[in-house]
Structures are given as C-alpha cells and as structure tokens.
C-alpha cells in the first residue's frame, strides 16, 4: 500500500480559513463531512503517513478518491454548513444516529379558537406549544389527565368541537367531564383562553403560585362556609400537587436547561437527553449512535448538540454536557441564533447539576449495554454474527462455541485470568472459569500458561470426566490452579468441550503467545484471534495487518461483548483475591480475630480506604484500641500497594 494518497492536495493549496470539507469515493459519493477552524491544519492530519493513522481513519482516506472544501466567513457558518451537508448526504463515516423512535409530545394548539391539549408525534403543527418529549405515551396521557383536573381545557377533537358549537350540545368528552372547552357549554372562549394560559405557564415552569393561590381560595371559601367551592379548590390543589410530585424538582425553580449524559465505547455511544424546565425534568429523550472514525469525547458532544438542535427552536438558556467541545464559543453563537437570546454551554461539575449528570450518565450506560445485548440476543443477529466471523477469519465452519481469555493484575501482582464461554452467540455463565497465576514474567507468558492449562482438558476422558486438579464444579467462581489429572464423578465434563474459536484480549503479542500454546498442546486446528482494545482490531496469527470488521458488523459486536465479559469476570475474581489477601495480612496481627477483621472492612468499605486510614481513624472501629490501631496501620503501610493495570 502506497504511503502517500494520490489525491493529496499540493503544499499550500489548502487555505488556512475556516470551512467545511468532504471526502468522496470514485463514484462521487460523499464519505465524510467535517468542519475546521483552519482547513489546512485539519486536513493535514488526514494526509499523514498511513501507518500513523487510526485504522478506521486509514480505511476512510484509502476508500476516498478525492477531497474538496468550502471556505466560509466564520466558524459559526462552518458549523451550520457541516450540519446541512451531513443531513443532505448522510455520509457513512460520520456519526450515525440510531434514534428510530418518534417520541410523543404534549401539544397545545394555540392557533385554534379554543386551544386543545393533545398527544402527538408531529412536531410541525402550526402555532402549537410543545412539552416533552416523553419516554412513553402513557406518561403523556397520565400527565394530561392530572392537569385537566386543575386546568380543565379542551381535549376533544376538532370535529367534535365544531359539531358542538354548531348544535349547542356539549361534546361527548364534555358530557362525561373530560373536556373543559367552550364546547362543553360551561365556559366562554375568553375564559377558556385564560385557563390555557395558566396551563402553559404551569407546564413551562411548574409555577407554584397556582398552589398558593388555590390554597388561599380554598381557605376563603371554607371560612365563608361555601364548602362546595372549597371542595373544588381542594380537588384542583390535589391535582397540581400530583403533577408536581411526579415531576421531581432537581434544580432551582428558575432553571431552564437541557442536560446530556453520554456513555460510549469504541463503536457506539448512548445519549440521555434530560429536558429541564422550571427546575423539573419535563421529558427524557434517548438515542444511540454508531461511530466509524475515532472521535474524542468533546467531538462527540459537538455532534450530539448539532443533532439535538439542528431542526429545533426549543433551545434553553443553559446546556449541560459532560465535556466542552473545542468550538464551544461557536456552538453558543449558533444556538443563540436559534433561541434569540444568550445560550450557555457548561459542564455540570458540582451540586445538584453534577448529581443529575451522574443520573443521566448511568442511564446512558445502561442504554448502551442494552443496545449491545439486544444485538447479540436476537437470533438473526447472532446467526449473522457467527457467519461474519467465520468469513472474516477464514474458518471452515461457524464458531458455535467461542472461548475468550483475559489477563488481569495489579502492577504484576495478584495475576489472574478469566475464561468466558459463548455458545450459539449467547453467554454460558455456568461454564465460565477463572485462573490464578502464581509466577509469570509478563502478560504473554500468563496467556501461554493459562491456555496450556485450559487445553489440557481437551485431552481428558470426556466419558469419565477426567479433568485437571482444581476444577471445582461450582460454576463461574472456580479457581483452576493445578495441572495434574484426577478423576471426578461429574457426568458433564463441560470444561472438556472443544471450542471452535479462541479469542484473547490483546494484539499481536498475545495472539502469538496463544498460537504457541495451541501448537505446544497439539491443537493447532482450533481457530484463534485477538481483539485490541484501543482500535477494536482483530488480529490473527502471523498476519502483518489486522482484520478490520465494519462498524455495523454483528461479528464485531459479538467479539466486543466477549472481550468485555472476559474483562469483567477477571476483575471480579481479582477483587475477591485482593480481599482475601488483606484478610490474610490482618489475620496475622495479634489481637485481630475474624469478628474484628470483618468490622474493619465493613467500617472502611474498601481495602484502599483501610490502607489510607490513620491510627486515630482506625480506633473509631468498635473493639480497636490505640495500640492495636497503630499495629494495624504499621503492618498495612509496610505492605506494598501496587498500581492498577
């Protein structure tokens, strides 16, 4: 492969002005659209030596046949033009949104003679005021049912309203108390419009003045012995309090903001968009997106904000994000044009905003996990994943049983390994195994040792269930530490099942170590590959270049989930080892029994907190005196504290 792209512009040809650039393939299709404050500086990154580029960026620039750019007057113009071109050309290498949901909104049709409140997914009703979006349709209906008890505005259809006004007979929803418009023959158009204004004011800010006003009227009616009116005010007050109770106050009452929680990995990201009006969460919108090129967190935030506000005029005065984009000033100006007033983009760093950001981020993490699991749990997706993996690795058959291995340690100590098993694309947690490694030189040596011990099971007697010593039948939590063969009475020697594919967590060094283990154990027929964390590259033995699976490949999601599961299981086992290690150290201290050790660990909550505690803090534990506390402190300080891998 040539290291210089044939379409690379000449030196000095690219301007230094702000602008937007497009990469096209040989058929003229736009592959990627990007913006830059300095076009020359940005594009030079794409034309660096190919071996220095991120693998996916290298695939994009080698697929392209030309690059073109458009100079604009300001950075804000480049932001707008980039958004327009992404919408127009839908480039395959740009971030691709998978928000295939059409979220329901609450709409009030202000352009009508008697405005109506309704549930809709149409954001283009002339003159309508929208609230939401809501995650579920029932959530909108529930809110409306509560609200019309306090603000009885029209809910009937336009046809029912027109018929009622022509005939002088109330509409059917009005007859059963579900519509409070003029068509119910209980209020005038002017009175109804005033109620609509109150409805909107309450929804826009959760205005608690209504609560105070209704309370005042209820007490006045009660004092005047007008108990029927007092009961009506009481019911309205209960309805308002019900709405306020369901819309938790999370920020100051005058706060209008949008908050974006983001969780991402190398291939995808999930976004939770919290709509906050009047200090309350009025709506939540979730979306997932696929990433083709390697983009940073701030770049991802930039793309998410463009997607959220590109066609929306509902821009709040504050936008809270996990990290600030590089062009935050230009984004604020762009949003200001849409809102008509100043917009601030800020990071939620402390207090209630930071707490809400943690909540949104947690929801995004769960959404990303569900997104990945949904792909691997679907039968068609699983079948496609196994077929794609077979073709990518040149296997004779689909890998129905896959085993993935990961090594984990703390600065070279407490070295452990995990083995997770997927059959037919689904995890078999009853067949997970963990390994302790007592002596090793590095990760490659650890991988070699683990695979040699695991592959020894393939030579055991599958009928009698002969297996190496230490294969405890307790599933998922076993430590395999021995190498001798002993007979067991287990009828299902699951550990002796032969995998079609072994996956190791790591690049070429780990793969070569695993290949050596396969040769030395006499099982070179088993397919092997490794997955490198940073670039999600698939490495096979003796190949100079990795296999690059497409971003949308089901196989890549399957391999990624295998790797993540192996890593999680290894970390879980290592934490148990570390807890046992500290317990062993503490048990050697005279005067510390099992009860006091448990009390220490429970009081401090973690080994790290106990190690960092002073003798005075240790004496706070019941039963620990000053002398014993000093002994504990000195013993823990003398133990080496390794750094995490």
Secondary structure as GFF3:
##gff-version 3
##sequence-region A 1 645
A	DSSP	beta_strand	19	24	.	.	.	ID=ss1
A	DSSP	beta_strand	30	36	.	.	.	ID=ss2
A	DSSP	alpha_helix	39	46	.	.	.	ID=ss3
A	DSSP	three_ten_helix	50	52	.	.	.	ID=ss4
A	DSSP	alpha_helix	55	63	.	.	.	ID=ss5
A	DSSP	beta_strand	66	71	.	.	.	ID=ss6
A	DSSP	alpha_helix	75	89	.	.	.	ID=ss7
A	DSSP	beta_strand	96	97	.	.	.	ID=ss8
A	DSSP	beta_strand	104	109	.	.	.	ID=ss9
A	DSSP	beta_strand	117	120	.	.	.	ID=ss10
A	DSSP	beta_strand	128	134	.	.	.	ID=ss11
A	DSSP	alpha_helix	137	150	.	.	.	ID=ss12
A	DSSP	alpha_helix	158	167	.	.	.	ID=ss13
A	DSSP	alpha_helix	172	175	.	.	.	ID=ss14
A	DSSP	three_ten_helix	182	184	.	.	.	ID=ss15
A	DSSP	alpha_helix	189	205	.	.	.	ID=ss16
A	DSSP	alpha_helix	209	223	.	.	.	ID=ss17
A	DSSP	alpha_helix	227	246	.	.	.	ID=ss18
A	DSSP	beta_strand	257	264	.	.	.	ID=ss19
A	DSSP	beta_strand	268	277	.	.	.	ID=ss20
A	DSSP	beta_strand	280	290	.	.	.	ID=ss21
A	DSSP	alpha_helix	297	309	.	.	.	ID=ss22
A	DSSP	beta_strand	318	321	.	.	.	ID=ss23
A	DSSP	alpha_helix	328	339	.	.	.	ID=ss24
A	DSSP	beta_strand	344	347	.	.	.	ID=ss25
A	DSSP	alpha_helix	351	377	.	.	.	ID=ss26
A	DSSP	alpha_helix	379	393	.	.	.	ID=ss27
A	DSSP	beta_strand	401	410	.	.	.	ID=ss28
A	DSSP	beta_strand	413	423	.	.	.	ID=ss29
A	DSSP	beta_strand	426	427	.	.	.	ID=ss30
A	DSSP	three_ten_helix	429	431	.	.	.	ID=ss31
A	DSSP	beta_strand	433	436	.	.	.	ID=ss32
A	DSSP	alpha_helix	443	455	.	.	.	ID=ss33
A	DSSP	three_ten_helix	456	459	.	.	.	ID=ss34
A	DSSP	beta_strand	467	468	.	.	.	ID=ss35
A	DSSP	beta_strand	479	480	.	.	.	ID=ss36
A	DSSP	beta_strand	485	486	.	.	.	ID=ss37
A	DSSP	three_ten_helix	494	496	.	.	.	ID=ss38
A	DSSP	beta_strand	501	505	.	.	.	ID=ss39
A	DSSP	alpha_helix	508	521	.	.	.	ID=ss40
A	DSSP	beta_strand	527	532	.	.	.	ID=ss41
A	DSSP	beta_strand	537	539	.	.	.	ID=ss42
A	DSSP	alpha_helix	554	587	.	.	.	ID=ss43
A	DSSP	alpha_helix	594	604	.	.	.	ID=ss44
A	DSSP	alpha_helix	607	612	.	.	.	ID=ss45
A	DSSP	alpha_helix	615	618	.	.	.	ID=ss46
A	DSSP	alpha_helix	626	638	.	.	.	ID=ss47
###
